[in-house]
Amino acid sequence: MSYAQAERQGLSDDLLRLGPEVETLCEGWKAADLAAHLVVRDRRPDAAAGILIGPLAERTARIQAAERDRWSWPELVERVRTGPPFPVRLTAVDSMVNTVEYFVHHEDLLRAQPAALPRKLDPDLETLLWNRAKVQGRMLVRKAAVGVSLAAPGYGEATIRRRTPSVTVTGAPGELVLWMFGRQRAAEVTFAGDELSIERLKQSHLGL
């Protein structure tokens, strides 16, 4: 099973276990909203554009709410579990498109729960996340007020925003991915640089 599929299945299991009303790290979303978001992303490409394009967001939100309310909780989670109604989930495209997405949303669910602790990730998954962080990070920190370098002990270092002054963000690859995707309050990372630059970075908008 690919890591994209493993994260999809693990997230589906945890959605069923925790129920539709628990909180997530996504502001304003409970588990049912998160599940509906993933179903729309997988199954409604005509509506998913609003996830990234502001003027279309209202339509996407309406379709997402309708998807959430249309199905029973087990049915909605099963739609998350089975994914798109075409074989993309069996191809390399699935790994490229869904590994990080499902990892982040799995953590959105788990880390919002009381006394949550980070999962211990497979080293190969950490390597995959590190490789994606070095590439996707350039877009995710594009609005950072300072330069940004990443350091993942045992995996390497990378500069993803060249600007002076600069801050180095250190953590395990999965933690760096969460931080870059805007989950700053949940990600276990440390910062190195002057105090003003670190504060400016902490106040910057990160993610999509």
C-alpha positions as CSV (number, residue, x, y, z in Angstrom):
1,M,0.0,0.0,0.0
2,S,1.3,3.4,-0.9
3,Y,1.7,6.1,1.7
4,A,-1.1,8.1,0.0
5,Q,-3.4,5.1,0.5
6,A,-2.1,4.4,4.0
7,E,-2.9,7.9,5.1
8,R,-6.3,7.8,3.4
9,Q,-7.2,4.6,5.2
10,G,-5.8,5.7,8.5
11,L,-7.7,9.0,8.3
12,S,-10.9,7.1,7.4
13,D,-10.5,4.8,10.4
14,D,-9.9,7.7,12.7
15,L,-12.9,9.6,11.4
16,L,-15.1,6.7,12.2
17,R,-13.5,6.2,15.6
18,L,-13.8,9.9,16.7
19,G,-17.1,10.8,15.1
20,P,-18.4,13.7,13.0
21,E,-18.6,16.4,15.7
22,V,-15.0,16.5,17.0
23,E,-12.9,19.5,16.3
24,T,-10.1,19.7,13.7
25,L,-7.2,22.1,13.2
26,C,-9.0,23.6,10.2
27,E,-10.7,26.7,11.6
28,G,-14.5,26.4,11.7
29,W,-14.4,22.8,10.6
30,K,-15.5,19.7,12.5
31,A,-14.7,16.2,11.3
32,A,-17.7,16.1,9.1
33,D,-16.6,19.3,7.3
34,L,-13.2,17.9,6.8
35,A,-14.6,14.6,5.4
36,A,-16.9,16.5,3.0
37,H,-13.9,18.7,1.9
38,L,-12.0,15.5,0.9
39,V,-15.0,14.1,-0.9
40,V,-15.5,17.2,-2.9
41,R,-11.8,17.3,-3.7
42,D,-11.8,13.7,-4.9
43,R,-15.2,13.5,-6.6
44,R,-16.2,17.1,-7.7
45,P,-13.4,18.6,-9.7
46,D,-15.9,21.1,-11.0
47,A,-16.4,22.4,-7.5
48,A,-12.9,21.9,-6.0
49,A,-11.5,25.0,-7.7
50,G,-12.9,27.1,-5.0
51,I,-10.5,25.5,-2.5
52,L,-7.8,27.7,-4.1
53,I,-9.6,30.4,-6.0
54,G,-11.2,33.0,-3.8
55,P,-14.1,34.1,-6.0
56,L,-15.3,30.5,-6.3
57,A,-15.0,29.7,-2.6
58,E,-18.7,30.4,-1.8
59,R,-19.9,27.9,-4.4
60,T,-17.4,25.3,-3.1
61,A,-18.6,25.8,0.4
62,R,-22.2,25.3,-0.6
63,I,-21.4,22.1,-2.4
64,Q,-19.3,20.9,0.5
65,A,-22.1,21.5,3.0
66,A,-24.5,19.7,0.7
67,E,-22.2,16.7,0.5
68,R,-21.7,16.7,4.3
69,D,-25.5,16.7,4.9
70,R,-26.5,14.2,2.2
71,W,-24.9,11.1,3.6
72,S,-24.9,9.3,6.9
73,W,-21.6,9.5,8.8
74,P,-20.5,5.9,7.8
75,E,-21.5,6.6,4.2
76,L,-19.6,9.9,4.1
77,V,-16.4,8.3,5.5
78,E,-16.7,5.4,3.1
79,R,-16.6,8.0,0.3
80,V,-13.4,9.4,1.7
81,R,-12.0,5.9,2.0
82,T,-12.8,4.8,-1.5
83,G,-11.6,8.0,-3.1
84,P,-12.2,9.2,-6.7
85,P,-14.5,7.0,-8.9
86,F,-11.6,6.4,-11.3
87,P,-8.2,4.6,-11.0
88,V,-6.1,7.7,-10.2
89,R,-5.7,6.3,-6.7
90,L,-3.8,3.3,-8.1
91,T,-1.2,5.3,-10.0
92,A,1.8,7.4,-9.3
93,V,-0.5,10.5,-9.6
94,D,-2.1,9.4,-6.3
95,S,1.2,9.5,-4.5
96,M,2.1,12.9,-6.0
97,V,-1.2,14.5,-5.4
98,N,-2.5,12.9,-2.2
99,T,0.3,11.9,0.1
100,V,0.9,15.3,1.6
101,E,-2.8,16.3,1.4
102,Y,-3.9,13.3,3.4
103,F,-1.0,13.4,5.8
104,V,-1.8,17.0,6.7
105,H,-5.5,16.4,7.1
106,H,-4.9,13.2,9.1
107,E,-2.9,15.4,11.5
108,D,-5.6,18.1,11.4
109,L,-8.0,15.5,12.9
110,L,-5.6,13.8,15.3
111,R,-3.8,16.9,16.8
112,A,-7.0,18.7,17.5
113,Q,-8.0,16.1,20.1
114,P,-7.2,16.5,23.8
115,A,-3.7,15.4,24.9
116,A,-2.8,14.6,21.3
117,L,0.8,13.5,20.6
118,P,2.7,13.4,17.2
119,R,2.6,10.1,15.5
120,K,5.9,8.2,15.0
121,L,6.2,8.1,11.3
122,D,8.0,5.6,9.1
123,P,11.4,6.9,8.1
124,D,10.5,6.4,4.4
125,L,7.4,8.5,4.8
126,E,9.6,11.2,6.5
127,T,12.0,11.1,3.5
128,L,9.1,11.5,1.1
129,L,7.7,14.4,3.1
130,W,11.1,16.0,3.2
131,N,11.5,15.8,-0.5
132,R,8.1,17.4,-1.0
133,A,8.8,20.1,1.6
134,K,11.8,21.2,-0.4
135,V,9.8,21.7,-3.5
136,Q,6.3,22.7,-2.3
137,G,7.8,24.9,0.4
138,R,8.8,27.6,-2.0
139,M,5.1,28.2,-2.7
140,L,3.9,27.7,0.8
141,V,6.2,30.3,2.3
142,R,6.0,32.8,-0.5
143,K,4.3,35.4,1.7
144,A,6.8,35.1,4.5
145,A,8.2,38.4,5.6
146,V,11.7,37.0,5.9
147,G,13.9,34.4,4.2
148,V,13.3,30.8,5.2
149,S,15.6,27.8,5.5
150,L,14.6,24.4,6.6
151,A,16.6,21.9,8.6
152,A,15.5,18.4,9.2
153,P,18.1,16.5,11.4
154,G,19.1,13.3,9.6
155,Y,17.5,14.4,6.3
156,G,19.2,17.7,5.3
157,E,18.8,21.4,4.9
158,A,17.2,23.6,2.2
159,T,16.6,27.3,1.6
160,I,13.1,27.8,0.3
161,R,12.9,31.6,0.4
162,R,15.9,33.6,-0.3
163,R,15.7,36.9,1.5
164,T,17.6,38.8,4.1
165,P,17.3,38.6,7.0
166,S,16.6,34.8,7.2
167,V,15.3,32.4,9.8
168,T,16.1,28.6,10.0
169,V,13.2,26.4,10.9
170,T,14.2,23.0,12.4
171,G,12.0,19.9,12.9
172,A,11.2,16.5,11.6
173,P,10.0,16.5,8.0
174,G,6.4,15.9,9.0
175,E,6.5,18.8,11.4
176,L,8.0,21.1,8.8
177,V,5.3,20.2,6.3
178,L,2.6,20.9,8.9
179,W,4.2,24.2,9.8
180,M,4.4,25.3,6.1
181,F,0.8,24.4,5.5
182,G,-0.2,26.9,8.2
183,R,-0.6,24.5,11.2
184,Q,2.0,26.6,13.1
185,R,0.3,26.1,16.5
186,A,0.4,22.3,16.2
187,A,3.8,21.8,14.5
188,E,6.8,21.0,16.7
189,V,9.5,23.2,15.2
190,T,12.2,25.5,16.5
191,F,13.5,28.8,15.1
192,A,17.0,30.2,14.7
193,G,17.6,33.8,13.8
194,D,17.3,37.3,15.3
195,E,14.3,37.8,17.5
196,L,12.6,40.4,15.3
197,S,12.9,38.1,12.2
198,I,11.6,35.1,14.1
199,E,8.6,37.1,15.3
200,R,7.9,38.5,11.8
201,L,8.0,34.9,10.4
202,K,5.6,33.7,13.1
203,Q,3.2,36.4,12.1
204,S,3.4,35.6,8.4
205,H,0.7,33.9,6.4
206,L,1.8,30.4,5.3
207,G,0.2,27.8,3.2
208,L,-2.1,27.8,0.2
